[in-house]
Each structure stands twice: as structure tokens, then as C-alpha cells.
Amino acid sequence: MTQILSGICSEGIMVATDSMATTFNADGRERQFTIDKLFSIGSHAFVVSGGMGISVELSRRFKQYAEKRQLVGIEKIIGAAGAYLSDQFRQAMGGISQAKGMEGQLDRIYFLVGGYSFRSQEDSYQLALWGSEEGQLPLQRIQIANSVAIPRTLAGETRLFRMCQENSSLTDLINFAREFLRKQAETNAQIGPPFWFGTVTPKGFERFEHNYGQG
């Protein structure tokens, strides 16, 4: 279960995620490992994914696709994301067979794209979310405001929404996300470090790591 948090304030965009991933053997036994789920797209955008394990590979492919076609600006990236990720997910689903008894746990997939606009001063920072709850295609564009938590946890999303509405600083958003991820990791074995954070500002996308338990 990937945990993702993202929010927009006047300074830019904050995004945070954990690194824990789960796979299942043929007999249904669970195995956990860590994997990077947050990717830059060019200089001023990112994609992060959750749910089915294939989501990480599809995010990596979209990063390569967008950069190869020199999609500059979040509007062009968002405009290409839905169709491309749906097509890649359709192809990937042809080769996936779920472990017995895992239905309902591995059939969700989400992609969050965020970045900077070079042409809109009113919407300088934008987020867009696509998802599928039961493997349906095409992926559905999910309406979100200036913040989102995946999974849609009420407590986390409500607090983050309020902070963004109150125009908290990027530092405050990062500190909240760090504490939220720490608490989630303490109660859910499927969420764990290292935690990755990213920011989008006019200077570009920057990311950094925080290892839980190391201050």
C-alpha cells in the first residue's frame, strides 16, 4: 500500500511518498521490498504512482516518453498522461495474473502528475490524478483540488487541504507529510522508509530522502 501526499501552496508543490512495495509468491506468501516511486519529468514536473506493482514501471516509461518528446510545461504533460498511461496499462494487464486470493488488494492503480506552468500565472502549479479501482480501462481522471492523499485517508487529506487553503509554506507541508508518513509506518507494515519528498518551484523540481528513525 503506497502512501502519497501532495499539496499546492503559493511557493510551489510538495509531494511525498514511501518506498515500501509488496509482492506475492505463487502460493500467496507476501514479500516486501523497497522501490523508488517518485520520478522527475524534465526540469519542472514529476510523476508518482501507487497500487499495483506495475505502476512504477509505467511511471518510468511515461517519464521517458515525455522527455523524449520534449513535453515542456505541465499542461502538455497532463494532456499526454491519461492516454499514454492507459495504453501502457492495457498492454501490461495482458501479462499479469494475480496471485490466488489477492483480488481486491492488487487491482488498484494510481498515477499523480504535478508540475509548473510556464504560461499561466493563475495556475502556476497543477496536479492531476488518474486511477483505476478494479483494473478498468481506460484510466479515469479523478478530480482533486489543491491537495490529495492516496489512499484517500480523511484525516490526512483534510489536514493537508486546510494547510494548503491557509497557504502554509512548503516547509510546513513537508514537515506535516514527514510526520504523517512516520505515523503511518508505525501502524501499517505495508508503508515504510525511506520516505521521498519533492518540491516544484519556479527553479524546478527537487527531491530529497528522509530515512525514518534517523532524525
N, C-alpha and C positions, 0 to 999 in steps of 0.2 A: 504494500500500500504506500505509494508515493505521497508525500505531503508537499504541497506547493502553496506559497503565499505570494501575492503581488499587489502593489498599490501605487497609485499616482499622486504626487503632490506637486507643488509649484516648482520644486527643484528638479524633478525628474521621476523616474520609475524605479521602484525597488522590487526585486524578485528573489525568492529564497526557496530552496528545496533540500531534501535529504538525499542520501546516496544508497539507501538500502533497497535491494531487489530480492525477489523470491522466485524460485523455480521449483518445479515438481518432477520427481523421477517417475518412471513408468508405473511404479507401484503406489504413487500418490504421496511419497515422502517429500517433505519440504526441505529445501536447501536455500540458505540466504547468502548473499554476497553483495559487494558494493559496486556501484557503477555511476559514472558521470551522466547526469540527465539534463544539464544546462549547457546550451551551445550558443555562441555568438553567431550572428548573421551579419557579415560585413563589419562596419565600424560602429553602427548605432542601433542595432537590433539584436533580439535573442529569440530562441525557441526553447521551451522546456516541456517535458511530457510526463505522463503518469499512466498507470493502469497496466495493460498488457506489456510484457517484456519487449515485444517488437517495436514499441513506441520509441525507444531510444534510437534504434537503427533508422527508423523512419525520420526522426528529427535530424539525424546526421545527414541523411540523404537530402532532406529539404534545405539544410544549410548549404550543402554543396551545389544543389540546383539553383538556389537564389544567388549565390556568389558567382557561379559560372555565367549566369545571365545578367549579372551586374544590376540586380534589383536594388536600387538605392532609394531610401525613404520608406517609412513604414506602410504607406498606402499601397505601394507596389508589392511589398512583401505580403501584406494581408490579402491583397487581390489574388495572389497566386497560391496561397497556402491551402485553402479549402479543397480546391480541385486536385492539386498535386498530392496532398496527403491522403485524400480519399482514394485516388488511383493506386498509390503505393500500398495502402492498407488492403485494398481489394486483392492485389496481387499476392500480398503476404498471407492473407487469410486462406488462400488456396493451398498453402503448405503447412498450415497449423492444425494440429489435432490436440484438443485439450486433454489433460490428464483426467483419468476417471475420478469423478466426484468433485472436480474443481469448478464445474459450471457455476456461474454467478460470482466467482472470485476473480477469474481471469478474463472476463468478457467485457471489461470496461477499458476505454482508452480515451485519453485527453491530450490535446496539444494547445499550449498557450504561447502566443506570439506577442511580442511587445517591442516598441521602438520609438524612434524620434522622427518627427515630420520636418522636412526641410521646406515645406511650402505652406504650412498652416500655423499661424501664431496662436489661434484659438484652441487648436487641438495639437499642441506640440508633441504630446506624449499619448500614445494609444496602445490599448490592449485588445486582443481578440482571442476568443476561445472556441475550439471545436471539440466535439466529443461524440462517443457512441456508447450507450449503456449496455447493449447486448450484441455488439458486433454488427449492427445495422450499417448499411451503406446507402448513400454517401454519408460522410461525417456531417453532423449537424452543427451549424453555427449557434453557439449558446450566448444569449445576451447577458452581458455583465456591465457593471458600472465602472467606477474608477478603482475598484479593488476586487479581489477574488481569492477564495481559499478552496483548494482541491485536496481532498474531498470537501464538499460544501458543509463544513462544520459551522454551526450557528454562532457559537461563542467567538471563534477566531475571526470569522468573516464580519460579524457585527462590530467587533472592536476595531478591526482594520479599516472598515468602512468609515467609522466615526473619526478615526485618526486622519484619514485622507480628506474627509469633509472639513475637518478643523485645520487642514493644511499643516500637519505635522512635518517636521523635517525628515529628510532621507535617513539621517542618523537615528531618529526616533523610530522610524518604520523598521529599520534594520534591527535595532535593539529589541523591539517587540517580536519580530519574526524569530530572532535567535532564542528568546526565552520561550516562545510558543513551541518551536521545534524541540527544544530541550525537554519540555514537559511532555510532549507527545512521545518522545523517545523513551521516557521513563515508564510510560504506561502501555506502550504498543511496541511489541518486538519487531514489527514489520516496518518501523520507522527508525532510522539510525544515522549516525555520523559516517563520514564528515558531512557537515552542512555547507552548502554552497550558496553564496549571495551574489547578486549582480545589481548594478545601477546603470540607468541610462540618463545621461545629461547631454547638454549641447556639445560637451567634449567627447562623447562617445559612450560605448558600453565597457564597463569594467566589472570584473568578477574577482571574488576572493573566497577563501576557505576558512571555516571555523571548525576546529575539532572539538567536539563535545568533551567536556572534562578537562580541557586544557586552558581554561580561563576565558 
